[in-house]
Every structure is written in C-alpha cells, then in structure tokens.
Amino acid sequence: LGSSFCTSNQMMGKDDAKWALPPPKIGGEPITVAIRFNLNKVIAVDTANCTANISVGVSFYWTDTRLEGWDEPFLPETLWGPRLWLFSGTKDVEQTYQDFELVDATSGRLKSYCRFEGLVYNDMNLRNFPFDVDAIELEFKTSSHWRSRDGRTGDGAKVKSYRVAGVSKPQEGKLFRLLWNGDIMEWDMLGASLDIVEHPPTVTGQEVTVVSVALHVCRRSLFYFWKVVYPLWLLVLLCFISFAFNTDSLSSRMNTVQTFFLASFALLYVVSDCLPRTDFLTKIDLLVVATMTTLGAMAGASWWIVRTHDQMGEEEAEKWNRYLAAGIALIYILANIAIFVPPIYLRMHDRLELVRAAELEEELNNTPRSAMLAAGGEDKQEFDRRSYWPMKALRASR
C-alpha cells in the first residue's frame, strides 16, 4: 500500500477501485483508528442463562490522506472503513451501520458509526451469588476487518492496516457516553472500562486485536434476602417450637419438623426459576443445605430427647432438650456467618478496587504524558489502550 497513487485525491477518480484499499500508512506504520462508545442501554441481565441484552454504539475516527482537500459533495461509494465484530454476541445480535462521513476535509478525517443490539454471552462467577460483582464483557475483535461505504466487508488477511485506540481528541467526544439513566433491573452499575490488546501474528499471519468493554455491575441482593433467605430463617426459627413440647411427645415434635420441612421444599419450588443453574453450590444453595440439615438435626434431637425421657427420666430429658436446642441454634448461626460474611466482604473489596482504579485513572489523566513517561510509567501505547470510568464520570458524560 504505497503512497505513489494516493497522495492526492486528484490522482484517483471517484469511482476508482483503489478507494476500497486501506488508507496509506503514516511513517511506515498502520493508521490509528480511534474509537468511542455510546452505552445506549443494558436492558436486562439474565442470571439463569448467563446472558445480557445490550445496545451499544461504536464510533470510529480515522485519517485517510487520500481525502485531503476533498471538495466533492459525496464520498466514493467503495471507500474503505474500519469494522469490529462482536465476538461475545449471540447469532441474534443486530448490527446497524450509520454516519460514514468526512468530518475534516483539510486532514481527511473520517467518522463512521455502528450500533450493536441483542444478547451477549455473559460468563458470571456465581459462587458468591447473590452477593456477586459482575463484569458484562463486550468482546470485540478485528484483524484489520473493514467495511466499505457500499457495504462490502472483509479483513486484512496477513496485512495489519490499522491499530485501535481510545479517542484522544476533545472534538471527537469522550471515550464513553451514557445514553440512559444507568438503571438495570436487579443490578447497580459501578462503571465501565476499556482494554485493548494486540496479539502477535497467528500461524496464518493474522494479527488480531481484542477490544474489551466491561460494564461493571453489582447485584442488588435484597430481592433474594426477602424471597429466599428471610423465609428460610423464619422456617428454622418457627421449627424451634418443637423444643417447647413435652419431652415425651414424639409425635407432636416430629409433625412440627415435618411440616416445616415440607414448607421449605415448597418455598424452593416457587423460587427455583429465580436461581441460577450451576454444577456447584452457590451461597443460596449452601443456606438451603444448612437449613435442611438443621431441620433434620431437629428431628434427630426430638427422637433422642424422647428416648432419654423414657430411659433416664424427665429431668435428664429437659436438660438434653435445652442443650440440643441451644447447640443446634448456635451451629446454624455460625453456618450462616460462614456462608454470608466472606462474600459480603469480597463484594465490598471488589467495589473498593474499582474506586481505586477510578482514582488511578483520574491521576493518570491529570498527569502530563511526558512526566509520566519520564517517571517510568506506562508507555504511550498502553496509556492509550486502557481506561476505567466510574459511574460518576459516566453520568457526567450524558
């Protein structure tokens, strides 16, 4: 892709097929395509199926020196433009291309826009469910993929025609723009981040660039507390009524335990559609196991107390009744502490880590790049390719 045929648009006709080729390199290096993102909306996050319904727009900015001084009313129909494909999207994702236009005829600066709408795969770490923090990752990829104005598409095969970076020119907007109020059912949005990674050439010669946009969210746990946790706690508490019966009344005690045992199963059947399907135990699952085990322990304790009453008398049975009731209650409380305190702490830790990331990002943005490089900080390439925006900054971008 030499520059002998494209240093000026007068050297190519408007219908010349060479417009479909990538812009000439600058200083021997591929051109840089600057991108920014419109966060249109996150419609829903489906925990059971590990998907998210999103609408995100990507704006592309690049310079094509062949268009310097362009004075025609229309651009060439075969004109080359960059393209990303949403690797994490399902087959139902719709792509709508818009706004392929010349924004600065003096330098040949161009802009295009593509909106992605539909379901994306959302791998979730549900071991701490429902006290989990999630990153809805929109993974875009390109190996110099392109799309011309007339809709033709392709990739760079073994030629890297452009690199990707976040926007840096103020007139081209901010990296992220929040276009809805940020509310997501069941979730609190904490922020968004961008990570751009350039992989080395594959065995076929392709150089893949991965552009990862992560929407950081934290689950609102109160729904599961009121629908699952609190009812199970209440069932266990009420089941302790069995220890108030006479120490020789096995039928009354067992009937009470069996009633609450069946009630707990009925509760789980009602809320099962709200719980994720996993091959491991989530925190809610562990609570269910602890609750069922506690109810079983109460049934066993009732049998032992009645047996003690028959063999050793009422006084000894009353003593065992108090000890077993207190012991089962203590073990159940400790089990709940062991189940819920660590994930709650980890969620607080994860949120603090995101706050620290935001503070570091703000510090980097306020530090002159030359001073940062002189101090041995990140190189310019990495500085341009990573960014985290907290929710406060996203709301300010609306």
MARDRENFI-761030 format. One line per field, with one value per residue (C-alpha): chain; residue in three letters; residue number from 0; y, x, z. Coordinates in nm, 4 decimals, always signed. Layout:
N
ch c(A;...)
aa c(ALA;...)
i c(NUM;...)
c2 c(Y;...)
c1 c(X;...)
c3 c(Z;...)
end
This chain:
398
ch c(A;A;A;A;A;A;A;A;A;A;A;A;A;A;A;A;A;A;A;A;A;A;A;A;A;A;A;A;A;A;A;A;A;A;A;A;A;A;A;A;A;A;A;A;A;A;A;A;A;A;A;A;A;A;A;A;A;A;A;A;A;A;A;A;A;A;A;A;A;A;A;A;A;A;A;A;A;A;A;A;A;A;A;A;A;A;A;A;A;A;A;A;A;A;A;A;A;A;A;A;A;A;A;A;A;A;A;A;A;A;A;A;A;A;A;A;A;A;A;A;A;A;A;A;A;A;A;A;A;A;A;A;A;A;A;A;A;A;A;A;A;A;A;A;A;A;A;A;A;A;A;A;A;A;A;A;A;A;A;A;A;A;A;A;A;A;A;A;A;A;A;A;A;A;A;A;A;A;A;A;A;A;A;A;A;A;A;A;A;A;A;A;A;A;A;A;A;A;A;A;A;A;A;A;A;A;A;A;A;A;A;A;A;A;A;A;A;A;A;A;A;A;A;A;A;A;A;A;A;A;A;A;A;A;A;A;A;A;A;A;A;A;A;A;A;A;A;A;A;A;A;A;A;A;A;A;A;A;A;A;A;A;A;A;A;A;A;A;A;A;A;A;A;A;A;A;A;A;A;A;A;A;A;A;A;A;A;A;A;A;A;A;A;A;A;A;A;A;A;A;A;A;A;A;A;A;A;A;A;A;A;A;A;A;A;A;A;A;A;A;A;A;A;A;A;A;A;A;A;A;A;A;A;A;A;A;A;A;A;A;A;A;A;A;A;A;A;A;A;A;A;A;A;A;A;A;A;A;A;A;A;A;A;A;A;A;A;A;A;A;A;A;A;A;A;A;A;A;A;A;A;A;A;A;A;A;A;A;A;A;A;A;A;A;A;A;A;A)
aa c(LEU;GLY;SER;SER;PHE;CYS;THR;SER;ASN;GLN;MET;MET;GLY;LYS;ASP;ASP;ALA;LYS;TRP;ALA;LEU;PRO;PRO;PRO;LYS;ILE;GLY;GLY;GLU;PRO;ILE;THR;VAL;ALA;ILE;ARG;PHE;ASN;LEU;ASN;LYS;VAL;ILE;ALA;VAL;ASP;THR;ALA;ASN;CYS;THR;ALA;ASN;ILE;SER;VAL;GLY;VAL;SER;PHE;TYR;TRP;THR;ASP;THR;ARG;LEU;GLU;GLY;TRP;ASP;GLU;PRO;PHE;LEU;PRO;GLU;THR;LEU;TRP;GLY;PRO;ARG;LEU;TRP;LEU;PHE;SER;GLY;THR;LYS;ASP;VAL;GLU;GLN;THR;TYR;GLN;ASP;PHE;GLU;LEU;VAL;ASP;ALA;THR;SER;GLY;ARG;LEU;LYS;SER;TYR;CYS;ARG;PHE;GLU;GLY;LEU;VAL;TYR;ASN;ASP;MET;ASN;LEU;ARG;ASN;PHE;PRO;PHE;ASP;VAL;ASP;ALA;ILE;GLU;LEU;GLU;PHE;LYS;THR;SER;SER;HIS;TRP;ARG;SER;ARG;ASP;GLY;ARG;THR;GLY;ASP;GLY;ALA;LYS;VAL;LYS;SER;TYR;ARG;VAL;ALA;GLY;VAL;SER;LYS;PRO;GLN;GLU;GLY;LYS;LEU;PHE;ARG;LEU;LEU;TRP;ASN;GLY;ASP;ILE;MET;GLU;TRP;ASP;MET;LEU;GLY;ALA;SER;LEU;ASP;ILE;VAL;GLU;HIS;PRO;PRO;THR;VAL;THR;GLY;GLN;GLU;VAL;THR;VAL;VAL;SER;VAL;ALA;LEU;HIS;VAL;CYS;ARG;ARG;SER;LEU;PHE;TYR;PHE;TRP;LYS;VAL;VAL;TYR;PRO;LEU;TRP;LEU;LEU;VAL;LEU;LEU;CYS;PHE;ILE;SER;PHE;ALA;PHE;ASN;THR;ASP;SER;LEU;SER;SER;ARG;MET;ASN;THR;VAL;GLN;THR;PHE;PHE;LEU;ALA;SER;PHE;ALA;LEU;LEU;TYR;VAL;VAL;SER;ASP;CYS;LEU;PRO;ARG;THR;ASP;PHE;LEU;THR;LYS;ILE;ASP;LEU;LEU;VAL;VAL;ALA;THR;MET;THR;THR;LEU;GLY;ALA;MET;ALA;GLY;ALA;SER;TRP;TRP;ILE;VAL;ARG;THR;HIS;ASP;GLN;MET;GLY;GLU;GLU;GLU;ALA;GLU;LYS;TRP;ASN;ARG;TYR;LEU;ALA;ALA;GLY;ILE;ALA;LEU;ILE;TYR;ILE;LEU;ALA;ASN;ILE;ALA;ILE;PHE;VAL;PRO;PRO;ILE;TYR;LEU;ARG;MET;HIS;ASP;ARG;LEU;GLU;LEU;VAL;ARG;ALA;ALA;GLU;LEU;GLU;GLU;GLU;LEU;ASN;ASN;THR;PRO;ARG;SER;ALA;MET;LEU;ALA;ALA;GLY;GLY;GLU;ASP;LYS;GLN;GLU;PHE;ASP;ARG;ARG;SER;TYR;TRP;PRO;MET;LYS;ALA;LEU;ARG;ALA;SER;ARG)
i c(0;1;2;3;4;5;6;7;8;9;10;11;12;13;14;15;16;17;18;19;20;21;22;23;24;25;26;27;28;29;30;31;32;33;34;35;36;37;38;39;40;41;42;43;44;45;46;47;48;49;50;51;52;53;54;55;56;57;58;59;60;61;62;63;64;65;66;67;68;69;70;71;72;73;74;75;76;77;78;79;80;81;82;83;84;85;86;87;88;89;90;91;92;93;94;95;96;97;98;99;100;101;102;103;104;105;106;107;108;109;110;111;112;113;114;115;116;117;118;119;120;121;122;123;124;125;126;127;128;129;130;131;132;133;134;135;136;137;138;139;140;141;142;143;144;145;146;147;148;149;150;151;152;153;154;155;156;157;158;159;160;161;162;163;164;165;166;167;168;169;170;171;172;173;174;175;176;177;178;179;180;181;182;183;184;185;186;187;188;189;190;191;192;193;194;195;196;197;198;199;200;201;202;203;204;205;206;207;208;209;210;211;212;213;214;215;216;217;218;219;220;221;222;223;224;225;226;227;228;229;230;231;232;233;234;235;236;237;238;239;240;241;242;243;244;245;246;247;248;249;250;251;252;253;254;255;256;257;258;259;260;261;262;263;264;265;266;267;268;269;270;271;272;273;274;275;276;277;278;279;280;281;282;283;284;285;286;287;288;289;290;291;292;293;294;295;296;297;298;299;300;301;302;303;304;305;306;307;308;309;310;311;312;313;314;315;316;317;318;319;320;321;322;323;324;325;326;327;328;329;330;331;332;333;334;335;336;337;338;339;340;341;342;343;344;345;346;347;348;349;350;351;352;353;354;355;356;357;358;359;360;361;362;363;364;365;366;367;368;369;370;371;372;373;374;375;376;377;378;379;380;381;382;383;384;385;386;387;388;389;390;391;392;393;394;395;396;397)
c2 c(+0.0000;+0.2600;+0.6264;+0.6754;+0.6569;+0.8213;+1.1293;+1.3405;+1.2677;+1.4235;+1.1226;+0.8840;+0.9146;+0.8953;+0.5537;+0.4192;+0.0695;+0.1646;+0.3568;+0.0131;-0.0312;+0.0790;+0.4316;+0.4627;+0.4073;+0.7078;+0.6997;+0.3336;+0.2469;+0.1441;+0.4233;+0.4588;+0.4157;+0.5992;+0.4596;+0.5678;+0.4004;+0.5053;+0.2993;+0.3105;+0.0675;-0.2566;-0.3903;-0.6986;-0.9369;-1.2986;-1.4870;-1.8225;-1.8244;-1.6096;-1.3554;-0.9801;-0.7799;-0.4714;-0.1822;-0.0253;+0.2050;+0.2338;+0.5464;+0.5155;+0.8046;+0.7727;+0.9757;+0.8945;+1.1199;+1.0406;+1.2678;+1.5726;+1.8737;+1.6713;+1.9118;+1.6741;+1.6619;+1.2826;+1.0361;+0.7424;+0.4547;+0.1995;+0.3989;+0.1815;+0.1970;+0.0019;-0.2578;-0.4537;-0.7732;-0.8569;-1.1869;-1.2287;-1.1692;-1.4379;-1.5002;-1.2718;-0.9562;-0.6921;-0.4504;-0.1194;+0.0944;+0.4716;+0.8001;+0.7253;+1.0860;+1.3238;+1.5397;+1.7334;+1.7760;+1.9515;+1.6459;+1.3751;+1.2862;+1.0422;+0.9076;+0.6062;+0.4549;+0.1075;+0.0098;-0.3411;-0.4650;-0.8037;-1.0768;-1.1229;-1.4128;-1.3070;-1.5512;-1.4989;-1.6153;-1.7254;-1.8907;-1.5849;-1.5487;-1.3376;-1.1188;-1.1152;-0.8449;-0.8981;-0.7520;-0.7654;-0.8023;-0.6944;-0.8519;-0.7025;-0.8365;-0.7232;-0.8498;-0.5320;-0.6022;-0.3439;-0.2354;-0.0029;+0.2586;+0.0323;-0.2493;-0.4826;-0.6423;-0.8267;-0.8494;-0.7679;-1.1312;-1.1054;-0.7252;-0.5081;-0.1954;-0.0176;-0.0112;+0.0648;+0.3187;+0.5173;+0.8678;+1.1398;+1.4484;+1.6548;+1.7383;+1.3674;+1.3197;+1.1191;+0.7558;+0.6526;+0.8248;+0.7044;+0.7426;+0.6112;+0.6634;+0.3652;+0.1643;-0.2118;-0.4357;-0.6256;-0.4584;-0.1412;-0.0165;+0.0784;+0.1908;+0.0892;+0.0044;-0.0415;-0.2781;-0.3123;-0.5990;-0.6588;-1.0245;-1.1426;-1.2851;-1.6270;-1.9155;-1.7896;-1.4387;-1.2622;-1.0015;-0.9942;-0.7003;-0.7613;-0.4647;-0.5467;-0.3164;-0.4234;-0.2860;-0.3365;-0.4139;-0.5259;-0.7369;-0.5994;-0.8780;-0.7666;-0.9476;-1.2820;-1.1902;-1.1299;-1.4095;-1.6873;-1.6090;-1.4493;-1.7169;-1.9963;-1.8238;-1.7827;-2.1512;-2.2590;-2.0167;-2.1394;-2.5011;-2.4446;-2.4533;-2.8309;-2.7965;-2.6424;-2.9657;-3.2162;-3.4288;-3.7445;-3.6112;-3.7524;-3.7272;-3.3539;-3.2787;-3.4861;-3.3446;-2.9918;-3.0684;-3.2488;-2.9588;-2.7044;-2.9436;-2.9659;-2.5881;-2.5291;-2.7549;-2.5689;-2.2390;-2.3638;-2.4876;-2.1416;-1.9507;-2.2057;-2.0075;-1.7129;-1.9177;-1.9953;-2.3483;-2.4399;-2.7564;-2.6170;-2.4784;-2.1046;-1.9251;-1.9653;-2.3379;-2.3639;-2.1899;-2.4399;-2.7305;-2.5791;-2.5274;-2.8814;-3.0237;-2.8177;-2.9410;-3.2968;-3.2377;-3.1188;-3.4398;-3.6443;-3.4355;-3.4928;-3.8686;-3.8570;-3.6407;-3.8726;-4.1756;-4.0055;-3.9311;-4.2962;-4.4321;-4.1641;-3.9599;-3.6209;-3.4122;-3.5537;-3.5176;-3.1486;-3.0902;-3.2526;-3.0513;-2.7217;-2.8268;-2.9565;-2.6538;-2.4136;-2.6210;-2.6513;-2.2776;-2.1865;-2.4131;-2.2736;-1.9159;-1.9930;-2.1670;-1.8567;-1.6372;-1.8656;-1.8650;-1.4947;-1.2878;-1.3812;-1.2988;-0.9734;-0.8782;-0.9745;-0.7653;-0.4639;-0.5323;-0.5526;-0.2263;-0.0578;-0.1908;-0.0245;+0.3010;+0.2787;+0.2123;+0.5255;+0.7304;+0.5957;+0.6718;+1.0272;+1.0682;+0.9419;+1.1718;+1.4692;+1.3815;+1.5153;+1.2217;+1.3350;+1.3495;+1.0059;+0.8506;+1.0211;+0.8700;+0.5232;+0.4827;+0.3065;+0.3589;+0.5710;+0.2709;+0.1183;+0.4572;+0.4994;+0.1488;+0.1132;+0.3165;+0.2833;+0.5194;+0.5124;+0.5692;+0.9325;+1.0035;+0.8131;+1.0179;+1.3363;+1.2223;+1.2169)
c1 c(+0.0000;+0.2456;+0.1570;+0.2524;-0.1080;-0.2871;-0.1063;-0.3859;-0.7462;-0.6953;-0.4819;-0.7790;-1.1251;-1.4274;-1.5106;-1.1561;-1.1496;-0.8439;-1.0669;-1.1545;-0.7948;-0.6920;-0.5515;-0.1766;+0.0482;+0.1828;+0.5573;+0.5624;+0.3135;-0.0528;-0.3024;-0.4691;-0.8448;-0.9810;-1.2987;-1.5548;-1.8678;-2.2289;-2.3736;-2.7316;-2.8808;-2.8441;-3.1968;-3.1621;-2.9090;-3.0262;-2.8521;-3.0140;-2.8928;-2.5784;-2.6696;-2.7232;-2.9420;-2.7483;-2.7461;-2.4050;-2.2815;-1.9226;-1.7890;-1.4758;-1.2434;-0.9508;-0.7495;-0.7358;-0.4741;-0.6196;-0.9118;-0.7045;-0.8696;-1.1715;-1.4266;-1.6815;-2.0357;-2.0236;-1.7574;-1.6566;-1.9007;-1.6216;-1.4329;-1.2657;-1.3677;-1.2769;-1.5019;-1.5259;-1.7203;-1.8820;-1.7195;-1.9204;-2.2539;-2.5072;-2.6253;-2.9238;-2.7138;-2.8101;-2.5539;-2.6708;-2.4172;-2.4616;-2.2775;-1.9955;-1.8856;-1.5942;-1.5604;-1.2491;-1.1692;-0.8415;-0.6820;-0.9052;-1.0542;-1.3461;-1.6103;-1.8415;-2.0798;-2.2167;-2.4833;-2.4887;-2.8152;-2.9085;-2.7950;-2.4324;-2.2841;-2.2085;-1.9845;-2.0611;-1.8792;-2.1809;-2.0060;-2.0837;-2.4383;-2.6344;-2.3506;-2.1572;-1.9943;-2.0100;-1.8393;-2.0623;-1.7856;-1.8453;-1.5562;-1.4928;-1.2283;-1.0649;-0.7865;-0.7951;-1.1607;-1.3134;-1.6437;-1.6724;-1.9445;-2.1294;-2.1491;-1.8742;-1.6755;-1.3505;-1.0400;-0.6723;-0.5634;-0.1885;-0.1658;-0.2219;-0.3817;-0.4744;-0.4373;-0.7123;-0.7024;-0.9478;-1.0368;-0.7995;-0.9173;-1.1688;-1.3731;-1.4344;-1.6092;-1.5462;-1.4483;-1.7821;-2.1172;-2.4053;-2.7326;-2.9729;-3.0048;-2.7844;-3.0590;-3.0506;-3.3116;-3.1531;-2.8151;-2.6250;-2.3922;-2.0498;-1.8686;-1.7223;-1.3720;-1.1873;-0.8976;-0.7299;-0.4884;-0.2889;-0.1992;+0.1075;+0.0573;-0.1066;+0.0352;-0.1709;-0.0268;-0.3348;-0.2805;-0.5880;-0.6754;-0.9187;-1.1212;-1.2910;-1.5553;-1.6583;-1.9692;-1.9057;-2.2206;-2.3049;-2.6107;-2.8837;-2.9209;-3.2322;-3.4640;-3.3049;-3.2904;-3.6657;-3.7646;-3.5284;-3.3019;-3.5548;-3.8270;-3.5751;-3.4557;-3.8166;-3.8931;-3.5991;-3.6954;-4.0545;-3.9390;-3.7673;-4.1210;-4.0771;-3.8453;-4.1349;-4.3382;-4.3255;-4.0140;-4.2200;-4.4289;-4.2501;-4.5464;-4.6000;-4.2324;-4.1981;-4.5179;-4.3862;-4.0481;-4.2061;-4.4460;-4.1659;-3.9526;-4.2266;-4.2810;-3.9133;-3.9388;-4.2491;-4.0639;-3.7697;-4.0039;-4.1632;-3.8334;-3.6383;-3.6835;-3.5031;-3.1960;-2.9058;-2.8484;-2.4935;-2.2924;-2.1636;-2.3240;-2.3867;-2.4284;-2.8047;-2.7582;-2.5349;-2.8020;-3.0596;-2.8293;-2.7663;-3.1394;-3.2339;-2.9566;-3.0785;-3.4350;-3.3032;-3.0984;-3.4129;-3.5906;-3.2980;-3.2832;-3.6559;-3.6088;-3.3105;-3.4967;-3.7987;-3.5679;-3.3835;-3.7173;-3.8160;-3.4844;-3.3495;-3.6477;-3.7982;-3.5322;-3.2493;-3.4601;-3.5270;-3.1548;-3.0851;-3.3716;-3.2073;-2.8585;-2.9654;-3.1836;-2.9013;-2.6409;-2.8441;-2.9246;-2.5577;-2.4351;-2.6964;-2.5972;-2.2275;-2.3023;-2.4847;-2.1933;-1.9503;-2.1732;-2.2529;-1.9765;-1.6905;-1.8842;-2.0157;-1.6590;-1.5330;-1.8041;-1.7019;-1.3388;-1.4208;-1.6113;-1.3187;-1.0825;-1.2966;-1.2886;-0.9086;-0.8986;-1.1054;-0.8725;-0.5674;-0.7308;-0.8040;-0.4453;-0.3110;-0.5422;-0.4247;-0.0572;+0.1219;+0.2186;+0.5803;+0.6101;+0.4548;+0.6925;+0.9896;+0.8905;+0.8986;+0.5218;+0.3253;+0.4322;+0.2185;+0.0640;-0.0624;-0.1761;-0.3969;-0.5382;-0.6688;-0.9298;-1.1786;-1.4704;-1.6689;-2.0436;-1.9948;-1.7943;-2.0441;-2.3349;-2.1385;-2.0981;-2.4726)
c3 c(+0.0000;-0.1108;-0.1329;-0.5001;-0.6172;-0.3273;-0.2042;-0.3512;-0.4408;-0.7812;-0.8725;-0.8366;-0.9843;-0.7587;-0.8989;-0.8794;-0.7255;-0.5209;-0.2767;-0.1331;-0.0211;+0.3303;+0.3722;+0.3200;+0.6190;+0.8036;+0.8664;+0.7728;+1.0487;+1.0170;+1.0719;+1.4120;+1.4362;+1.7406;+1.8920;+2.1480;+2.2806;+2.3262;+2.6098;+2.4862;+2.7370;+2.9265;+2.9049;+3.1233;+3.2746;+3.2810;+3.5612;+3.4845;+3.1209;+3.1678;+2.9007;+2.8848;+2.6494;+2.5436;+2.2992;+2.2364;+1.9634;+1.8413;+1.6706;+1.4547;+1.3680;+1.1281;+0.8813;+0.5116;+0.3492;+0.0078;+0.1013;+0.1974;+0.0388;-0.0782;-0.2258;-0.3789;-0.2295;-0.1926;-0.0870;-0.3086;-0.2677;-0.2390;+0.0257;+0.2894;+0.6568;+0.9745;+1.1319;+1.4592;+1.5111;+1.8445;+1.9355;+2.2590;+2.0863;+2.0032;+1.6485;+1.7166;+1.7581;+1.5037;+1.3581;+1.2151;+1.0282;+1.0101;+0.9578;+0.7167;+0.6661;+0.6226;+0.9351;+0.8335;+0.4647;+0.5412;+0.7026;+0.5538;+0.8931;+0.8678;+1.1021;+1.0936;+1.3452;+1.4165;+1.6692;+1.8205;+1.9731;+2.1138;+2.3514;+2.4507;+2.6430;+2.9988;+3.1839;+3.5509;+3.8626;+4.0661;+4.3581;+4.5720;+4.4377;+4.5325;+4.6653;+4.3409;+4.1308;+3.7553;+3.4511;+3.1438;+2.8872;+2.5312;+2.3445;+2.0018;+1.7669;+1.4485;+1.2257;+1.0177;+0.9383;+0.7082;+0.5600;+0.2611;+0.2169;-0.0239;+0.2358;+0.1219;+0.4050;+0.4538;+0.6696;+0.6417;+0.5992;+0.6524;+0.6437;+0.9518;+0.8093;+1.1331;+1.5080;+1.7585;+2.0439;+2.2512;+2.1334;+2.2481;+2.0569;+2.2573;+1.9465;+1.8880;+2.2204;+2.5349;+2.5458;+2.6996;+2.6707;+2.8871;+2.6977;+2.9620;+3.3367;+3.4211;+3.5921;+3.5383;+3.6988;+3.9904;+3.9416;+4.0348;+3.7644;+3.9019;+3.5878;+3.2538;+3.1379;+2.8105;+2.7476;+2.4068;+2.3500;+2.0316;+1.9882;+1.7958;+1.4459;+1.4264;+1.2247;+0.9287;+0.9631;+1.1015;+1.3723;+1.5947;+1.8168;+2.1032;+2.2258;+2.5567;+2.7027;+3.0536;+3.2227;+3.5937;+3.7916;+4.1438;+4.2222;+4.4443;+4.6983;+4.8851;+4.6443;+4.7331;+5.1005;+5.1239;+4.8841;+4.9993;+5.2943;+5.5281;+5.4710;+5.5386;+5.8553;+5.9648;+5.8992;+6.1125;+6.3896;+6.3974;+6.3890;+6.7224;+6.8658;+6.8643;+7.1657;+7.3619;+7.3550;+7.6359;+7.6315;+7.5856;+7.2929;+6.9883;+6.7523;+6.8185;+6.7687;+6.4511;+6.2997;+6.3531;+6.1950;+5.9003;+5.8387;+5.8178;+5.6139;+5.3517;+5.3708;+5.2885;+4.9824;+4.8664;+4.9037;+4.6972;+4.4251;+4.3980;+4.3751;+4.1683;+3.8451;+4.0056;+4.0969;+3.8616;+3.7359;+3.8292;+3.8881;+4.2184;+4.5324;+4.5449;+4.8762;+4.8488;+4.7870;+5.0930;+5.3004;+5.1738;+5.2675;+5.6106;+5.6635;+5.5590;+5.7755;+6.0713;+6.0289;+6.0081;+6.3228;+6.4998;+6.4034;+6.5343;+6.8519;+6.9134;+6.8898;+7.1295;+7.3832;+7.3894;+7.4234;+7.7100;+7.8800;+7.8591;+7.9869;+8.2240;+8.3288;+8.2605;+8.4360;+8.2270;+7.9126;+7.9906;+8.0254;+7.6889;+7.5409;+7.6415;+7.5358;+7.1962;+7.1199;+7.2085;+7.0221;+6.7021;+6.7094;+6.7624;+6.4841;+6.2430;+6.3261;+6.2790;+5.9497;+5.8257;+5.9288;+5.7436;+5.4356;+5.4054;+5.5691;+5.3265;+5.0038;+5.1516;+5.2432;+4.8960;+4.7324;+4.9396;+4.8458;+4.4741;+4.4885;+4.6656;+4.3981;+4.1315;+4.3293;+4.3451;+3.9711;+3.9146;+4.1330;+3.9477;+3.6121;+3.7249;+3.8433;+3.5096;+3.3163;+3.5203;+3.4749;+3.1656;+2.9494;+2.9223;+3.3019;+3.3388;+3.0869;+3.2457;+3.5797;+3.4269;+3.3994;+3.1309;+2.7746;+2.5449;+2.3734;+2.6977;+2.8258;+2.5204;+2.5412;+2.8980;+3.0751;+3.3615;+3.4081;+3.7348;+3.7320;+3.8388;+3.5220;+3.3074;+3.4394;+3.3684;+3.0059;+2.9387)
end
